[in-house]
Amino acid sequence: MAPIPIAFGTRNVIAHKSIIAPAFESKTVLVENAWDYITMWLKRKSQKDALFYWEQARHFFDASSNLPNESAPLTSYYFALNAAKVLLLVRRASFSESHGVSGRTNAGRTCLLREFVTFERGGVLGALCAYMRESANGDEYNLKDIFYNLPYVHRAYNLTFSSQAELFTPVANPRFVRRQNSEEAWFCCDIKDPRYASGRTMNKLPDAYEHDTGMEDGFVVRRKTRFSWKRAAIKKKENLRNLIEYHRKIRKDLYYIHGPERLWYLKRRKDFQQIIQRSSLTLTFGAMHRLSELARYEPMKLARHFDCQHNWLLCEFIKSSRDQFLDEISAEITGQDFMMPGRR
């Protein structure tokens, strides 16, 4: 028998943009961008300090939109820094005023492999990592690997470095279902693109997922582990706790790209040295910081990056990372899901 969608009232439960504290019972917020909505939300919550940093973030965001790529990383990073402080203040996470991230360049020819980002233990990035249930123990990554692990520039990355395998498989309708006449529930999604609907794709996905061969209508991928979803109305709070905890585990593998449609992707298994098990939020923050250092202290070195093979990839990151970061941080601040109005 086909599984039954789990729901709150008449609304089926689907994957949420917020990783840590998704408000599954809230309706999707329809806005072109989240700036005014978050401003109103912070005022209603009497978050005076957070509101100050949110306005600062907006000023830096707007400034970045009017700057060339050689200068935009500096203000883009300060947008991300202030927006991250808003999240930490709202969620009452302690943090120091240091940035919590540093960078360096290895000697040699100009390339992304020689640009390094260090996730330090303290500061804003350290606190952001802690909130996102990630470590921050002095881990170091190069910019090439960071860009490889960001879904919203992955197509640009693969076209720039065509010899490397794709990390992200497009999926549709990521949802939570339960077995009929049972409390056993799980996550599943559809692979609709025939190029990916195969056993070869399944071999690339994390071991926690399998092909649901019992579903004849389409190619369905499901998570092997289950969680408890009780049908009794009095168990609503327990169900929500179980769902949120289970969803956090799912979102370690499930990523999205901000846009007019819901675009979700499963990341491949951890069998590549270049795979980084972090959220797009923290990876984007780290990459923005390194580029901002170059823009501020070594602008000629940054300019040389725009004369390299990865010129287009770098431009795509600078242009798209702000909107992606804004959408992700807005979801984490409020726990709500944001979509553009008038679109599916």
C-alpha positions as CSV (number, residue, x, y, z in Angstrom):
1,M,0.0,0.0,0.0
2,A,1.2,3.5,-0.8
3,P,2.2,5.6,2.3
4,I,0.1,8.4,3.5
5,P,1.4,12.0,3.7
6,I,1.6,13.2,7.3
7,A,0.0,16.6,7.9
8,F,-0.9,19.3,10.3
9,G,-4.6,19.9,9.7
10,T,-5.1,19.9,6.0
11,R,-1.5,20.9,5.1
12,N,0.9,18.1,4.2
13,V,4.4,18.3,5.8
14,I,7.2,18.9,3.3
15,A,10.9,19.8,3.7
16,H,11.5,23.2,5.3
17,K,14.2,25.8,4.5
18,S,14.9,26.3,8.2
19,I,17.3,23.6,9.5
20,I,17.4,24.2,13.2
21,A,13.9,25.4,14.3
22,P,11.4,25.1,11.4
23,A,7.9,26.3,12.1
24,F,6.1,23.4,10.3
25,E,2.7,24.6,11.4
26,S,3.2,28.2,9.9
27,K,2.1,29.1,6.4
28,T,4.7,30.0,3.8
29,V,5.6,33.7,3.8
30,L,5.1,35.2,0.3
31,V,7.5,38.1,-0.2
32,E,9.7,39.3,-3.0
33,N,12.5,39.6,-0.4
34,A,12.5,39.3,3.4
35,W,13.8,42.7,4.4
36,D,10.6,44.4,5.4
37,Y,9.0,41.3,6.8
38,I,12.0,40.6,9.1
39,T,12.0,44.2,10.2
40,M,8.3,43.9,11.2
41,W,8.9,40.6,12.8
42,L,11.8,41.9,14.9
43,K,9.8,44.9,16.0
44,R,6.9,42.7,17.2
45,K,9.5,40.6,19.1
46,S,10.9,43.8,20.7
47,Q,14.4,42.8,19.4
48,K,15.9,46.2,19.4
49,D,19.6,45.2,19.1
50,A,18.8,42.6,16.4
51,L,16.8,45.2,14.5
52,F,19.9,47.5,14.5
53,Y,22.1,44.8,13.0
54,W,19.4,43.9,10.5
55,E,19.2,47.5,9.2
56,Q,23.0,47.5,9.0
57,A,22.9,44.3,7.0
58,R,20.4,45.8,4.6
59,H,22.5,48.9,4.0
60,F,25.5,46.7,3.2
61,F,23.4,44.4,1.0
62,D,22.1,47.4,-1.0
63,A,25.5,48.9,-1.4
64,S,26.8,45.6,-2.8
65,S,24.2,45.6,-5.5
66,N,25.7,48.8,-6.9
67,L,29.3,47.8,-6.7
68,P,31.5,46.0,-9.3
69,N,32.6,42.5,-8.6
70,E,36.1,43.6,-7.6
71,S,34.6,45.7,-4.7
72,A,31.3,43.9,-3.8
73,P,32.8,41.2,-1.7
74,L,33.7,43.6,1.1
75,T,30.2,45.0,1.6
76,S,28.7,41.5,0.9
77,Y,30.6,40.1,3.8
78,Y,29.5,42.8,6.2
79,F,25.9,42.1,5.1
80,A,26.4,38.5,6.1
81,L,28.2,39.3,9.3
82,N,25.5,41.6,10.5
83,A,22.7,39.2,9.4
84,A,24.4,36.4,11.3
85,K,24.5,38.5,14.4
86,V,20.7,39.0,14.1
87,L,20.2,35.2,14.1
88,L,22.5,34.7,17.1
89,L,20.7,37.5,19.1
90,V,17.2,36.2,18.3
91,R,18.2,32.7,19.2
92,R,20.0,33.9,22.3
93,A,23.3,32.3,21.3
94,S,26.3,33.9,22.9
95,F,29.1,35.2,20.6
96,S,32.2,37.5,20.8
97,E,32.6,40.4,18.4
98,S,35.6,38.8,16.5
99,H,34.7,37.4,13.1
100,G,35.7,33.8,13.9
101,V,37.2,33.3,10.4
102,S,40.5,34.0,8.8
103,G,42.2,33.5,5.4
104,R,45.5,33.1,3.7
105,T,47.0,32.5,0.3
106,N,49.5,29.9,-0.6
107,A,52.4,31.0,-2.8
108,G,52.2,30.3,-6.5
109,R,50.0,31.0,-9.5
110,T,46.6,32.6,-8.9
111,C,44.0,29.9,-8.4
112,L,41.1,29.1,-6.0
113,L,43.0,26.1,-4.6
114,R,45.6,28.5,-3.1
115,E,43.0,30.6,-1.3
116,F,42.2,29.2,2.2
117,V,39.5,29.9,4.8
118,T,39.9,28.9,8.4
119,F,36.8,28.3,10.6
120,E,38.0,29.5,14.0
121,R,36.7,28.3,17.4
122,G,35.3,31.7,18.6
123,G,33.7,34.8,17.1
124,V,30.6,35.1,15.0
125,L,31.3,32.3,12.6
126,G,32.2,29.9,15.5
127,A,28.8,30.8,17.1
128,L,27.0,30.4,13.8
129,C,28.6,27.0,13.4
130,A,27.6,26.0,16.9
131,Y,24.0,27.1,16.3
132,M,23.9,25.1,13.1
133,R,25.2,22.0,15.0
134,E,28.5,22.1,13.2
135,S,32.1,22.1,14.6
136,A,34.4,25.1,14.4
137,N,37.8,23.7,15.5
138,G,40.2,25.5,13.2
139,D,39.1,23.5,10.1
140,E,40.6,24.9,6.9
141,Y,39.2,24.7,3.4
142,N,40.2,26.2,0.0
143,L,37.8,28.3,-2.0
144,K,37.6,25.8,-4.8
145,D,36.3,23.1,-2.5
146,I,33.9,25.5,-0.8
147,F,32.4,26.5,-4.2
148,Y,32.2,22.8,-5.2
149,N,30.0,22.2,-2.1
150,L,27.5,25.1,-2.8
151,P,24.5,24.0,-4.8
152,Y,23.6,27.5,-6.0
153,V,26.9,27.8,-8.0
154,H,27.3,24.1,-8.7
155,R,26.4,24.3,-12.3
156,A,28.8,27.2,-12.8
157,Y,31.5,25.1,-11.0
158,N,30.9,22.0,-13.2
159,L,31.1,24.0,-16.4
160,T,34.3,25.6,-15.1
161,F,35.9,22.4,-13.9
162,S,34.2,19.8,-16.1
163,S,36.3,16.9,-15.0
164,Q,34.8,16.8,-11.6
165,A,31.6,14.8,-10.8
166,E,28.3,16.4,-9.8
167,L,27.6,16.5,-6.1
168,F,23.9,17.3,-6.2
169,T,21.0,15.3,-7.5
170,P,17.8,17.3,-8.3
171,V,14.8,16.0,-6.4
172,A,11.1,17.0,-6.2
173,N,8.3,17.0,-3.6
174,P,10.5,16.3,-0.6
175,R,7.9,15.1,1.9
176,F,7.2,13.1,5.0
177,V,4.9,10.1,4.9
178,R,3.7,7.3,7.2
179,R,2.7,3.7,6.7
180,Q,-1.1,3.1,6.6
181,N,-2.4,2.0,10.0
182,S,1.0,2.6,11.6
183,E,3.0,5.2,13.5
184,E,6.1,4.5,11.4
185,A,7.0,7.6,9.3
186,W,9.9,8.6,7.0
187,F,11.2,11.1,4.5
188,C,10.9,10.5,0.7
189,C,11.2,12.5,-2.5
190,D,10.9,12.0,-6.3
191,I,13.6,12.0,-8.9
192,K,11.8,13.2,-12.0
193,D,14.7,13.9,-14.4
194,P,15.3,10.6,-16.3
195,R,19.0,11.3,-16.4
196,Y,19.1,10.7,-12.6
197,A,16.3,8.1,-12.1
198,S,18.6,5.0,-12.0
199,G,20.5,2.7,-9.8
200,R,23.7,4.6,-10.7
201,T,22.3,7.6,-9.0
202,M,21.4,5.6,-5.9
203,N,25.0,4.3,-5.7
204,K,26.1,7.9,-5.4
205,L,23.6,8.9,-2.7
206,P,24.4,8.6,1.1
207,D,23.9,5.1,2.5
208,A,20.9,6.4,4.5
209,Y,18.8,6.4,1.4
210,E,17.3,3.7,-0.8
211,H,15.1,3.3,-3.9
212,D,11.5,2.7,-2.9
213,T,10.8,-0.1,-5.4
214,G,7.3,-0.5,-4.1
215,M,6.3,2.7,-5.7
216,E,5.3,2.1,-9.3
217,D,4.3,5.7,-10.1
218,G,7.7,7.4,-10.6
219,F,11.2,7.0,-9.1
220,V,11.0,7.5,-5.3
221,V,13.9,7.8,-3.0
222,R,13.3,7.3,0.8
223,R,15.3,7.5,3.9
224,K,15.9,4.1,5.6
225,T,15.6,5.3,9.2
226,R,12.1,6.1,10.6
227,F,10.5,8.3,13.2
228,S,7.4,8.0,15.2
229,W,4.2,9.9,14.1
230,K,1.3,9.2,16.4
231,R,-2.2,9.7,15.1
232,A,-3.7,10.8,18.4
233,A,-4.4,14.5,18.5
234,I,-3.0,14.8,22.0
235,K,0.4,13.7,20.7
236,K,0.8,16.8,18.5
237,K,3.7,18.3,20.5
238,E,5.5,14.9,20.6
239,N,5.1,14.5,16.8
240,L,6.5,18.0,16.2
241,R,9.6,17.3,18.3
242,N,10.2,14.0,16.5
243,L,9.7,15.6,13.1
244,I,12.1,18.6,13.8
245,E,14.8,16.3,15.1
246,Y,14.4,13.9,12.1
247,H,14.3,16.9,9.7
248,R,17.6,18.2,11.0
249,K,19.2,14.9,10.0
250,I,17.6,15.1,6.6
251,R,18.9,18.6,6.0
252,K,22.5,17.4,6.3
253,D,22.0,15.8,2.9
254,L,19.2,18.0,1.5
255,Y,20.0,21.4,0.1
256,Y,18.0,24.0,-1.8
257,I,18.6,26.9,-4.2
258,H,16.7,30.1,-3.6
259,G,14.5,31.2,-6.5
260,P,10.9,31.5,-7.8
261,E,10.5,27.7,-7.5
262,R,11.3,25.2,-4.8
263,L,14.5,23.6,-6.0
264,W,15.8,20.8,-3.8
265,Y,18.9,18.6,-4.1
266,L,20.3,15.5,-2.4
267,K,24.1,15.7,-1.9
268,R,26.1,12.6,-2.8
269,R,27.7,10.3,-0.3
270,K,30.9,11.2,1.6
271,D,33.3,9.3,-0.6
272,F,35.0,12.4,-2.1
273,Q,37.9,14.2,-0.4
274,Q,36.4,17.5,-1.5
275,I,33.0,17.0,0.1
276,I,32.5,19.3,3.1
277,Q,29.8,18.4,5.5
278,R,28.6,21.9,6.3
279,S,25.5,24.0,5.6
280,S,25.5,26.5,2.7
281,L,25.1,29.2,5.3
282,T,28.4,28.7,7.0
283,L,30.3,27.9,3.8
284,T,29.0,31.0,2.2
285,F,30.0,33.1,5.2
286,G,33.5,31.7,5.1
287,A,34.0,32.3,1.4
288,M,32.6,35.8,1.6
289,H,35.1,36.6,4.3
290,R,38.1,35.4,2.3
291,L,37.0,37.4,-0.8
292,S,36.4,40.5,1.4
293,E,39.9,40.2,2.7
294,L,41.3,40.2,-0.8
295,A,39.1,43.1,-1.8
296,R,40.2,45.2,1.2
297,Y,43.9,44.2,1.6
298,E,45.0,42.7,-1.7
299,P,42.8,44.1,-4.4
300,M,45.3,43.4,-7.2
301,K,45.4,39.8,-6.2
302,L,41.6,39.6,-6.3
303,A,41.7,41.3,-9.8
304,R,44.0,38.6,-11.0
305,H,41.4,36.0,-10.1
306,F,39.0,37.6,-12.6
307,D,41.6,36.9,-15.3
308,C,41.6,33.2,-14.6
309,Q,39.6,30.2,-15.8
310,H,37.3,30.5,-12.8
311,N,36.3,34.1,-13.6
312,W,32.6,33.2,-14.4
313,L,32.3,31.0,-11.3
314,L,33.6,33.8,-9.1
315,C,31.2,36.3,-10.6
316,E,28.3,33.9,-10.1
317,F,29.2,33.4,-6.5
318,I,29.5,37.2,-5.9
319,K,26.1,37.8,-7.6
320,S,24.0,34.9,-6.2
321,S,25.5,34.4,-2.7
322,R,23.8,37.5,-1.2
323,D,20.2,36.4,-2.2
324,Q,20.9,32.8,-1.1
325,F,22.3,33.9,2.2
326,L,19.4,36.3,2.8
327,D,16.9,33.6,2.2
328,E,18.6,31.0,4.4
329,I,19.3,33.4,7.3
330,S,15.7,34.7,7.2
331,A,14.4,31.2,7.5
332,E,16.6,30.5,10.4
333,I,15.8,33.8,12.2
334,T,12.0,33.3,12.0
335,G,11.7,29.5,11.5
336,Q,9.4,30.3,8.6
337,D,9.6,29.4,4.9
338,F,9.9,32.2,2.4
339,M,8.8,32.1,-1.3
340,M,8.2,34.7,-4.0
341,P,4.5,35.5,-4.5
342,G,2.6,34.5,-7.6
343,R,4.8,31.5,-8.3
344,R,4.8,27.8,-7.4
